[in-house]
Amino acid sequence: MELSVKYIDPGYDKFIFDAEKLKEEYQFACEWISSYGIDYQKTRFGDYERDFVEFLNKKGKVEAKESLRVFFNAHLEANELIRIKNVFDKHKELIDLDSIKKAVSGQKFRTGSKKDQSRDFAFELGVATRFIKAGYYVELNNIADLVAQVNGRTLYVECKRIKSQRQLEKRGK
């Protein structure tokens, strides 16, 4: 049996935007959230937008370590939202209002809570985007977090965020 080699996300570098491109793409992604009738300003993504503005306006007037931590968190989250928007904008049949609501709520920081269902679901969407970009058929809302058709086989995927070193060791077996 011959296996075709497809990388889940071969174009990762496409998501490393320069500042202006990130700002533009992020605004499109926030408008995408709004297109579902959700006021993104009231979600963590509104917080990230404010974090970008604050970082650029403070220009060294605050403690650097904390300022960078907040900025890099916002940058990471913005890039993830952009990826999700770009993929699901082309696959509208896979996503609905409830899915968007669920994914955009939650804590501002990944470490804000050990139990954050919205972040867990956003992680599932992020994993799904990688399968979709690789050309695989994906279903959400199934008996597993996502179901993908890979080389004629059905793959049931449980998407689990690793929240600690101990979890990594436990789940890595």
C-alpha positions as CSV (number, residue, x, y, z in Angstrom):
1,M,0.0,0.0,0.0
2,E,1.4,3.3,-1.0
3,L,0.9,6.2,1.4
4,S,0.8,9.7,0.1
5,V,2.7,12.1,2.3
6,K,0.8,15.3,3.2
7,Y,1.9,17.6,5.9
8,I,-0.9,18.8,8.2
9,D,0.2,22.5,7.9
10,P,3.0,22.9,5.4
11,G,2.5,26.6,5.0
12,Y,2.9,27.6,8.6
13,D,5.1,30.5,7.6
14,K,2.1,32.1,5.9
15,F,0.7,32.9,9.3
16,I,3.7,34.9,10.4
17,F,2.6,38.3,9.2
18,D,4.3,41.6,9.4
19,A,2.6,44.0,11.7
20,E,0.5,45.7,9.1
21,K,-0.6,42.5,7.5
22,L,-1.5,41.0,10.9
23,K,-3.6,44.1,11.7
24,E,-5.4,43.9,8.4
25,E,-6.0,40.1,8.6
26,Y,-7.0,40.3,12.2
27,Q,-9.6,43.0,11.4
28,F,-11.1,40.7,8.7
29,A,-11.2,37.9,11.2
30,C,-13.0,40.0,13.8
31,E,-15.4,41.2,11.1
32,W,-16.0,37.5,10.4
33,I,-17.0,36.9,14.0
34,S,-19.3,39.9,13.8
35,S,-20.9,38.5,10.6
36,Y,-22.3,35.8,12.9
37,G,-24.0,38.5,15.0
38,I,-21.4,38.3,17.8
39,D,-19.9,41.6,19.1
40,Y,-16.3,40.5,19.0
41,Q,-15.4,43.6,21.1
42,K,-17.1,41.8,24.1
43,T,-15.0,38.6,23.6
44,R,-11.4,37.9,24.3
45,F,-10.6,38.9,20.7
46,G,-11.7,42.4,21.5
47,D,-9.3,42.3,24.4
48,Y,-6.5,41.2,22.1
49,E,-7.2,44.1,19.7
50,R,-7.0,46.5,22.7
51,D,-3.7,44.8,23.7
52,F,-2.2,45.5,20.3
53,V,-3.1,49.1,20.5
54,E,-1.9,49.5,24.1
55,F,1.4,47.8,23.3
56,L,2.0,50.1,20.3
57,N,1.0,53.2,22.2
58,K,2.9,52.6,25.4
59,K,6.3,52.4,23.6
60,G,8.4,51.3,26.6
61,K,6.4,53.2,29.3
62,V,5.5,50.0,31.1
63,E,7.3,47.0,32.5
64,A,8.8,45.3,29.4
65,K,8.3,41.6,30.5
66,E,4.6,42.0,31.2
67,S,4.1,44.1,28.1
68,L,5.7,41.5,25.9
69,R,3.8,38.7,27.5
70,V,0.5,40.4,26.8
71,F,1.5,41.3,23.2
72,F,2.8,37.8,22.3
73,N,-0.4,36.3,23.7
74,A,-2.5,38.6,21.6
75,H,-0.3,37.9,18.5
76,L,-0.6,34.1,19.0
77,E,-4.4,34.3,19.4
78,A,-4.8,36.6,16.4
79,N,-2.9,34.3,14.2
80,E,-4.9,31.3,15.3
81,L,-8.2,33.2,14.7
82,I,-7.0,34.2,11.2
83,R,-6.2,30.6,10.4
84,I,-9.6,29.5,11.6
85,K,-11.4,32.3,9.7
86,N,-9.5,31.7,6.5
87,V,-10.3,28.0,6.4
88,F,-13.9,28.0,7.7
89,D,-14.8,31.0,5.5
90,K,-14.3,28.6,2.6
91,H,-16.1,25.7,4.4
92,K,-19.1,27.5,5.8
93,E,-21.0,24.2,5.9
94,L,-18.8,23.0,8.7
95,I,-19.4,25.8,11.2
96,D,-22.4,27.6,12.7
97,L,-23.2,30.4,15.1
98,D,-23.1,28.1,18.2
99,S,-19.6,26.9,17.2
100,I,-18.3,30.5,16.7
101,K,-19.9,31.6,20.1
102,K,-18.3,28.7,21.8
103,A,-14.9,29.3,20.3
104,V,-14.6,33.0,21.0
105,S,-15.6,33.1,24.6
106,G,-13.3,32.1,27.4
107,Q,-10.3,33.4,29.2
108,K,-7.9,36.0,27.8
109,F,-4.9,33.9,28.6
110,R,-4.5,30.2,27.9
111,T,-3.3,29.7,31.5
112,G,-6.3,31.6,32.9
113,S,-8.2,28.5,33.8
114,K,-7.5,24.8,33.6
115,K,-11.1,24.2,32.5
116,D,-11.9,26.4,29.6
117,Q,-14.3,24.7,27.2
118,S,-14.2,27.5,24.7
119,R,-10.4,27.2,24.4
120,D,-10.7,23.5,24.1
121,F,-13.2,23.9,21.3
122,A,-11.1,26.6,19.6
123,F,-8.2,24.1,19.7
124,E,-10.4,21.5,18.0
125,L,-11.2,24.0,15.3
126,G,-7.5,24.7,14.9
127,V,-6.7,21.0,14.5
128,A,-9.6,20.7,12.0
129,T,-8.1,23.6,9.9
130,R,-4.9,21.7,9.5
131,F,-6.6,18.6,8.2
132,I,-8.8,20.7,5.9
133,K,-5.8,22.6,4.5
134,A,-4.1,19.3,3.8
135,G,-7.1,18.3,1.7
136,Y,-8.9,15.9,3.9
137,Y,-12.6,15.8,4.4
138,V,-13.5,16.7,8.0
139,E,-16.6,16.4,10.1
140,L,-17.2,18.2,13.4
141,N,-20.0,17.5,15.9
142,N,-19.5,13.7,15.7
143,I,-18.8,11.0,18.3
144,A,-15.2,12.3,18.3
145,D,-13.9,15.9,18.4
146,L,-13.4,15.6,14.7
147,V,-13.6,12.9,12.1
148,A,-11.4,13.0,9.1
149,Q,-11.2,10.8,6.0
150,V,-7.5,10.1,5.4
151,N,-6.4,7.8,2.5
152,G,-9.8,6.1,2.4
153,R,-9.9,5.5,6.2
154,T,-11.9,7.1,8.8
155,L,-9.8,8.7,11.5
156,Y,-11.5,9.7,14.8
157,V,-9.5,12.4,16.5
158,E,-9.8,13.5,20.1
159,C,-8.2,17.0,20.4
160,K,-6.7,17.5,23.8
161,R,-4.8,20.7,24.8
162,I,-1.7,19.9,26.8
163,K,-1.9,22.0,29.9
164,S,1.0,20.7,31.9
165,Q,4.2,18.7,31.6
166,R,2.5,15.9,33.6
167,Q,-0.3,15.7,31.1
168,L,2.1,15.6,28.2
169,E,3.9,12.6,29.8
170,K,0.6,10.9,30.5
171,R,-1.0,11.4,27.1
172,G,2.2,10.9,25.1
173,K,2.2,7.2,25.8
